[in-house]
Amino acid sequence: MNVLILGAGLMQKPAILSAKELGFTVNVIDADENAVSIKYADTFRKIDLKAKDEILEYAGELKSNGGLCAVFTAGTDFSSSVSYVCEKMGLPAHSYEASLNASIKTRMRECFDKSHVPSPSFIKVNKNDLNDALCSKVLERLSFPFVVKPVDNMGARGCRMVRNENELVSAVKTAVDFSRTQNAIIEEYMDGPEYSIDALVYNGTMTVTGFAERHIYYPPYFIETGHTMPAVLSKKMHDELISVFALGVKSLGLTCGAAKADIKYTKNGPMIGEIAARLSGGYMSGWTYPYASDLNLTKQALLIACGKTPDDLLQRRERVDFNPGKGNFEKPYELFEVKSVRCSAERAWISIPGKVKYIENIDDYTDRAVFDILPRATVSTGSEVDFPRNNVSKCGNIISVSNDYNIAVEAAENAVSNVFITLEPFNPATDKFLNYEYADDEEKFPPSAFGELSEDQLNEIPDVIKEKESLKNNVPKFIKSADYIKRVDWTYNSIYQILEKFDVLRPDHPALDGKRFWKALFRGGLQACVYVSDSTRREK
């Protein structure tokens, strides 16, 4: 019996392997004939995932050749393609209309509004709105800051915060360019801690299968530097967030399959950012949750998609109290959760702008809590890197697992701190970054590792760092203050750790301009220090 899986990238690997484990013939499609998980499948056909009629025709071929049990995806934008094919072929899935509700953000918000589900106020715009009247139109409804997104994309591509008039038009243009339909949504900014929640909807029940803290930084963009599971929060917050998620799932009409929420707990209680009609990407559904729970979530979702009973899910789930907080709502589903039994932490490593010379581990990392080191395939020697503006332009990810929350977090962050990307010297993008040159619509972005040095601080720094001089033993007095000792950058390195690692990486450094070196350290951390050293050597 055949299973058809949409997507053959890394995020679809757990689905392919789970389908194989269940004994199915696994057929994958992708627009990329070099997708990394094709090798795990039985067959591959090059089909664009948005070409729903072409996918339907192929599904018909599979049905005629051995039968077709399920059509499935995880971690893609194309749950609506799955539902379209399943609806036409009578296979279990969310309805096509419901999947469109969960795929198009303006439709999603309209469903939430109709059912009074807490979510931000919004305005729909398109390329025709890119004119002088746009700001006035928006400010009639919303106040700064607000958020601009394409209506039909994932991974925070084209998504950013708008803090003033100068940023609005370019933000909308970028969002429209990232949209397949050239439409964008402008919505109220929600302030508060953010969570990712996965769930499976089955026979009138909704079972939470993963509840993680999201770590979002670096405005005006929303860069997820990692997530930690399970989330640490009160039972009241936990139950309210799940209950409001359930209300949102019901309002979209999702009845059979996966659902995934990005949701915040604001001063007014839970508010939904987005709900997708699929399992999450970003390593949560296929990696961190199975590690933390011992439940193969993807396998359970596939069983539902095949019309079979998800026995492991049903046997392990515990009831969750319905408590939506503010508002008078009826319970939409019987609510359950399969809880984590240990902690899993995912952390990303990122780079300052430049061109990769090589990538190395500063230490051989053998901590048994580190389960996966996952470099992004597009980051290799000679490739261009940049400080990320979305969640698909990071350099790689680390996943750790432990019975102890703090150990899991520390292991992941320590592993990230020891991955080092050496940049080629004399690169215009790196020099622009180190010179604090910002685009007109990106004030103070990319951020600085430790802020900017004041004139008084620069005056404490010697003009010259001698050749081969140890940096860790020659620290300016102001660095020894409590304000700097515990501070870390996006690589989880403190200033002292950076100096120690610089001594390891460049023990034979040339004589350096002291002020240039320290300004680079504060701007871009260890990468910037090594870049200045390598550029100085080349200059000489």
C-alpha positions in Angstrom: 0.0 0.0 0.0 1.3 3.5 -1.0 1.7 6.6 1.1 2.3 9.9 -0.7 4.4 12.5 1.3 4.7 16.1 0.1 8.2 17.4 0.6 11.6 15.6 0.7 13.6 18.0 2.7 15.1 17.3 6.2 11.9 18.3 7.9 10.1 15.4 6.0 12.7 12.8 7.0 10.7 11.7 10.1 7.6 11.2 8.1 9.4 9.1 5.4 11.0 6.9 8.0 7.8 6.5 10.1 5.9 5.5 7.0 8.6 2.9 6.2 8.4 1.6 9.7 4.6 1.2 9.3 5.3 -1.0 6.2 4.1 1.4 3.5 5.6 2.0 0.1 6.8 5.6 0.5 6.4 8.0 -2.5 7.7 11.5 -2.2 7.4 14.6 -4.3 9.3 17.9 -4.3 10.2 20.6 -6.7 13.9 20.1 -5.7 15.2 16.9 -7.3 18.2 17.1 -5.0 16.2 17.2 -1.8 18.1 15.6 1.0 15.5 13.0 2.1 14.7 11.5 -1.3 17.2 8.7 -0.6 15.0 7.4 2.3 11.9 7.0 0.1 10.9 4.2 -2.3 10.1 6.5 -5.2 10.5 10.2 -6.1 8.7 12.4 -8.6 9.5 16.1 -9.3 6.3 18.0 -8.6 5.9 21.4 -7.2 4.0 21.2 -3.9 1.6 23.9 -4.8 0.5 22.1 -8.1 -2.5 20.5 -6.4 -4.1 19.1 -9.6 -0.8 17.6 -10.7 -0.4 16.0 -7.3 -4.0 14.7 -7.5 -3.2 13.1 -10.9 -0.1 11.4 -9.4 -2.1 10.3 -6.4 -4.6 8.6 -8.8 -1.7 6.8 -10.4 -0.6 5.5 -7.0 -4.1 4.4 -6.1 -4.3 2.4 -9.4 -0.9 0.9 -8.7 -1.1 -0.9 -5.3 -3.6 1.4 -3.6 -3.1 4.7 -1.7 -3.6 4.8 2.0 -2.7 8.5 2.9 -1.4 11.8 1.6 0.7 13.6 4.2 3.1 16.5 4.9 4.9 18.0 7.9 7.0 21.2 8.1 5.8 22.6 4.7 3.5 25.4 3.6 1.3 23.0 1.7 -1.2 21.3 4.0 -3.9 22.7 1.7 -2.5 20.6 -1.2 -2.8 17.6 1.0 -6.4 18.3 2.0 -7.3 19.1 -1.7 -6.1 15.7 -2.8 -7.5 13.8 0.2 -10.9 15.4 -0.3 -11.1 14.4 -3.9 -10.0 10.9 -3.1 -12.0 10.3 0.0 -9.0 10.0 2.3 -8.9 11.1 6.0 -7.8 14.8 6.4 -8.9 18.2 7.3 -11.3 19.6 4.8 -9.9 21.7 1.9 -11.7 24.8 3.1 -10.4 24.3 6.7 -6.9 23.9 5.4 -7.2 27.1 3.4 -8.4 28.8 6.6 -5.2 27.7 8.3 -2.9 28.6 5.3 -4.1 32.1 4.4 -3.5 34.4 7.4 -6.3 36.9 6.5 -8.9 34.0 6.3 -7.5 32.7 9.6 -8.0 36.1 11.3 -11.5 36.4 9.9 -12.4 32.9 11.3 -11.0 34.0 14.7 -12.9 37.2 14.7 -16.2 35.5 13.8 -15.8 33.1 16.7 -14.4 35.7 19.1 -11.1 33.8 19.5 -8.4 36.1 21.0 -6.1 37.3 18.2 -4.6 40.6 17.0 -6.4 43.2 15.0 -5.4 43.2 11.3 -5.5 44.9 7.9 -5.1 43.2 4.6 -2.9 44.9 2.0 -1.5 44.1 -1.4 1.0 45.6 -4.0 -1.6 48.2 -5.1 -1.5 49.7 -1.6 2.1 50.6 -1.9 1.5 54.4 -2.1 1.7 57.6 0.0 -1.7 56.9 1.6 -0.7 53.6 3.0 0.6 54.9 6.4 -2.5 57.0 7.0 -4.7 54.0 6.2 -2.9 51.8 8.6 -2.6 54.3 11.4 -6.4 54.8 11.4 -6.6 51.2 12.7 -3.3 50.4 14.4 -0.5 52.1 16.3 3.2 51.5 16.3 4.7 49.0 16.6 2.8 46.6 14.4 3.7 43.4 12.4 3.8 42.9 8.7 3.6 39.4 7.2 2.9 37.7 3.8 -0.5 36.0 4.0 0.8 32.6 2.8 4.4 31.9 3.9 6.1 30.3 6.9 9.5 30.4 8.6 9.1 34.2 9.3 10.0 34.9 5.7 9.0 38.4 4.9 7.8 39.0 8.5 9.0 41.9 10.5 8.0 44.5 13.1 7.3 48.1 11.9 8.4 50.7 14.5 7.9 53.9 12.5 6.7 55.4 9.3 10.1 55.0 7.7 9.9 51.2 7.9 6.4 50.7 6.7 6.4 50.8 2.9 9.6 48.7 2.5 8.2 46.1 5.0 5.0 45.7 3.1 6.8 45.5 -0.2 9.0 42.7 1.2 6.0 40.8 2.6 4.2 41.1 -0.7 7.3 39.8 -2.6 7.4 36.8 -0.3 3.7 36.1 -0.8 2.6 33.7 -3.6 -0.5 35.8 -4.0 1.2 39.1 -3.5 -0.9 39.9 -0.4 0.2 40.9 3.0 -1.3 41.3 6.4 -0.6 44.1 8.9 -1.5 43.3 12.4 -1.3 44.5 16.0 1.9 43.6 17.8 1.4 41.2 20.7 3.8 41.5 23.6 4.4 38.5 25.9 6.2 35.1 26.0 5.7 32.9 23.0 5.0 29.2 22.8 4.7 26.6 20.1 2.0 23.9 20.6 1.5 20.8 18.4 -1.7 18.8 18.6 -3.6 16.0 16.9 -7.3 16.3 16.2 -9.0 12.9 16.2 -12.6 11.7 16.7 -13.8 14.9 18.4 -10.7 15.2 20.6 -7.6 17.4 20.6 -4.5 16.0 22.1 -1.5 18.3 22.7 1.7 16.6 21.5 4.4 19.1 22.3 4.4 22.4 24.3 7.6 24.4 23.9 8.9 27.9 24.8 10.0 29.8 21.8 13.1 32.0 22.1 12.5 35.0 19.7 15.0 37.9 19.4 16.5 40.6 17.2 13.8 43.2 16.2 12.6 44.3 13.8 12.7 40.6 12.8 11.4 37.6 14.7 14.3 35.2 14.8 13.8 32.0 16.7 17.1 31.2 18.2 15.7 28.0 19.6 13.0 26.3 21.6 12.9 24.4 24.9 10.5 21.6 25.8 8.6 21.3 28.0 7.7 24.9 28.6 8.0 26.0 32.2 4.8 27.9 33.2 1.9 27.7 35.7 -1.0 25.3 35.3 -3.3 28.3 34.8 -1.3 29.6 31.9 -0.8 26.1 30.5 -4.5 25.3 30.5 -5.5 28.8 29.2 -3.1 28.6 26.2 -4.2 25.1 25.3 -7.9 26.1 25.6 -7.6 29.1 23.4 -5.6 27.1 20.9 -8.5 24.6 20.8 -11.0 27.4 20.2 -8.8 28.6 17.3 -8.6 25.1 15.8 -12.4 24.7 16.0 -13.0 28.1 14.4 -10.9 27.1 11.4 -12.9 23.9 11.0 -10.0 21.5 11.6 -11.3 18.0 12.4 -8.9 15.3 11.3 -5.1 15.6 11.5 -2.4 17.8 12.9 -2.6 21.4 14.1 0.2 23.7 15.2 0.0 27.0 17.1 2.3 29.9 17.6 0.6 31.6 20.6 1.6 34.3 23.1 0.5 35.0 26.7 -0.1 38.7 26.8 -1.3 41.1 29.6 -4.8 40.2 28.4 -4.2 36.5 28.4 -3.6 34.1 25.5 -3.6 35.5 21.9 -3.1 33.3 18.8 -0.4 34.3 16.4 -1.0 31.6 13.8 -2.4 28.0 13.5 -1.3 25.7 10.8 -3.0 22.5 9.7 0.1 20.4 9.9 2.9 19.2 12.3 5.4 21.9 13.1 8.8 22.2 11.4 11.8 23.7 13.1 12.8 20.3 14.6 10.0 20.2 17.1 7.6 17.5 15.9 10.2 15.3 14.4 13.1 15.7 16.9 12.7 17.5 20.2 9.2 16.2 21.1 9.9 12.6 20.4 13.2 12.9 22.4 11.3 14.5 25.3 8.2 12.3 25.3 9.2 8.9 23.8 6.2 9.3 21.5 6.8 9.1 17.7 4.4 12.0 16.9 4.8 11.7 13.2 3.9 8.0 13.3 0.7 8.8 15.2 -0.2 11.5 12.7 0.4 9.1 9.8 -1.9 6.5 11.4 -4.7 9.1 11.6 -4.1 10.1 8.0 -4.4 6.4 7.1 -7.7 6.0 8.9 -6.1 3.8 11.6 -6.2 4.1 15.3 -3.3 6.0 17.0 -2.9 3.5 19.8 0.2 5.0 21.5 -1.5 8.4 21.5 -4.7 7.2 23.1 -3.0 5.1 25.7 -0.7 7.8 27.0 -2.8 10.9 26.9 -4.0 12.7 30.0 -7.0 15.0 30.3 -6.5 18.8 30.2 -8.9 21.2 32.0 -10.8 23.5 29.6 -10.0 27.0 30.9 -10.0 29.8 28.2 -9.5 32.5 30.7 -11.4 35.6 29.7 -14.6 35.1 27.7 -17.5 32.7 27.8 -16.8 29.8 25.5 -18.1 26.3 25.1 -15.5 23.5 25.1 -14.8 22.7 21.4 -13.1 19.3 21.9 -12.3 16.9 24.7 -8.8 18.1 25.5 -5.8 15.9 26.3 -2.0 16.0 26.4 0.8 13.5 26.1 3.4 15.2 28.3 7.1 15.3 28.0 9.0 13.0 30.5 12.4 14.8 30.0 13.7 18.1 28.5 14.9 18.7 25.0 16.5 22.0 23.9 17.1 23.2 20.3 19.5 26.1 19.7 20.5 27.7 16.4 23.9 29.0 15.4 24.1 32.2 13.3 26.7 34.3 11.6 27.6 37.9 11.1 27.6 38.9 7.4 30.4 37.6 5.2 31.8 34.7 3.1 32.6 31.4 4.7 36.3 30.4 4.7 35.8 27.2 6.8 33.7 25.9 9.7 35.2 24.1 12.7 34.6 23.0 16.2 36.8 24.8 18.7 36.5 21.8 21.0 35.7 18.3 20.2 32.2 18.2 21.7 31.4 14.9 23.3 28.7 15.8 25.8 26.3 12.9 25.7 23.4 15.3 26.2 24.0 16.6 22.7 22.0 14.4 20.3 22.2 16.2 17.0 24.5 18.7 15.3 22.6 19.8 12.1 24.4 22.3 9.8 22.3 23.8 7.1 23.2 22.4 3.7 23.5 25.8 2.1 26.2 26.9 4.5 29.6 25.6 3.4 33.0 26.8 2.3 32.6 29.7 -0.1 29.0 30.4 0.7 27.6 33.8 1.6 26.2 34.2 5.1 24.3 37.0 6.8 22.7 37.8 10.1 19.3 36.1 9.7 16.2 38.0 8.9 14.0 34.9 8.9 14.1 31.4 10.3 15.4 29.7 7.2 18.6 31.7 7.0 20.3 30.4 10.1 23.5 28.4 9.8 22.6 25.3 11.7 21.0 23.8 14.9 22.0 21.8 18.0 19.6 19.5 19.8 20.2 18.3 23.3 18.3 16.0 25.7 18.4 15.5 29.5 16.3 14.6 32.4 17.3 17.9 33.8 16.1 21.2 32.2 19.2 23.2 33.0 21.6 20.5 31.8 19.7 20.2 28.4 19.8 24.0 27.9 23.4 24.3 29.0 24.5 21.4 26.7 22.8 22.9 23.6 24.2 26.4 24.3 27.7 25.1 25.0 27.7 23.2 21.8 26.6 26.3 19.8 29.3 28.3 21.5 32.0 26.0 20.2 30.9 25.9 16.5 33.0 28.5 14.7 32.6 30.0 11.2 35.8 31.7 9.9 35.0 34.4 7.4 37.2 35.4 4.5 39.0 38.7 5.1 38.4 41.9 3.2 34.7 41.3 2.6 32.5 44.4 1.9 29.5 42.9 3.8 31.6 42.2 6.9 33.3 45.6 6.8 29.9 47.3 6.4 28.6 45.4 9.5 31.7 46.2 11.6 31.3 49.9 10.6 27.8 50.0 12.0 26.2 50.8 8.6 22.5 50.1 8.6 19.9 50.2 5.9 17.5 53.2 6.1 14.6 50.9 7.1 16.6 48.7 9.5 17.6 51.0 12.4 20.1 49.2 14.7 19.9 45.9 12.7 21.9 43.7 12.6 22.4 44.0 16.4 25.7 44.3 18.2 27.0 41.4 20.3 27.7 43.6 23.3 26.6 47.1 22.4 28.8 50.0 21.4 31.9 51.2 23.2 31.8 54.7 24.7 34.7 57.2 24.2 35.7 56.7 27.9 35.9 53.0 27.3 37.9 53.3 24.1 40.3 55.5 26.0 41.1 52.7 28.4 42.1 50.4 25.5 45.8 50.4 24.5 46.5 51.5 20.9 48.4 48.4 20.1 47.9 44.7 21.0 51.4 43.2 20.6 52.1 40.3 18.3 51.2 36.9 19.8 50.0 38.6 23.0 47.5 36.7 25.0 44.2 38.5 25.0 42.6 36.8 28.0 45.4 38.2 30.2 45.1 41.8 29.0 41.5 42.8 29.7 40.6 46.5 30.0 39.4 47.4 33.5 35.8 48.2 32.5 35.3 44.7 31.2 35.8 43.4 34.8 32.6 45.1 35.9 29.5 43.0 36.8 27.7 44.5 33.8 30.0 42.6 31.4 31.1 39.5 33.2 27.8 37.5 32.8 26.7 39.0 29.5 26.8 36.7 26.4 26.2 37.2 22.7 24.2 35.1 20.2 26.8 32.4 20.3 26.4 32.1 24.1 30.0 33.3 24.6 30.9 35.9 27.2 33.7 38.4 26.5 36.1 36.3 28.6 35.2 33.2 26.7 35.7 35.0 23.4 39.2 36.1 24.5 40.1 32.6 25.6 38.9 31.1 22.3 40.7 33.8 20.3 43.9 32.7 22.0 43.2 29.2 20.9 42.2 30.1 17.3 44.8 32.8 16.6 47.8 32.3 19.1 50.2 33.7 16.5 48.1 36.8 15.6 50.0 39.8 14.3 50.2 43.1 16.1 46.7 44.5 16.2 45.1 47.9 16.4 43.7 47.7 19.9 40.7 50.0 19.4 39.8 48.3 16.1 40.0 44.9 17.8 37.8 45.8 20.8 35.3 47.6 18.7 35.0 44.5 16.5 34.6 42.3 19.5 31.7 44.4 20.8 30.1 44.5 17.4 30.4 40.9 16.3 32.0 38.7 18.9 34.6 36.0 18.2 33.9 36.0 14.5 34.7 39.7 14.2 37.9 39.3 16.3 39.3 36.6 14.1 38.2 38.5 11.0 40.2 41.6 12.1 43.2 39.5 12.9 43.1 37.7 9.6 42.6 41.0 7.7 45.4 42.6 9.5 47.8 39.7 8.7 46.8 40.0 5.0 47.3 43.8 5.1 50.9 43.3 6.3 
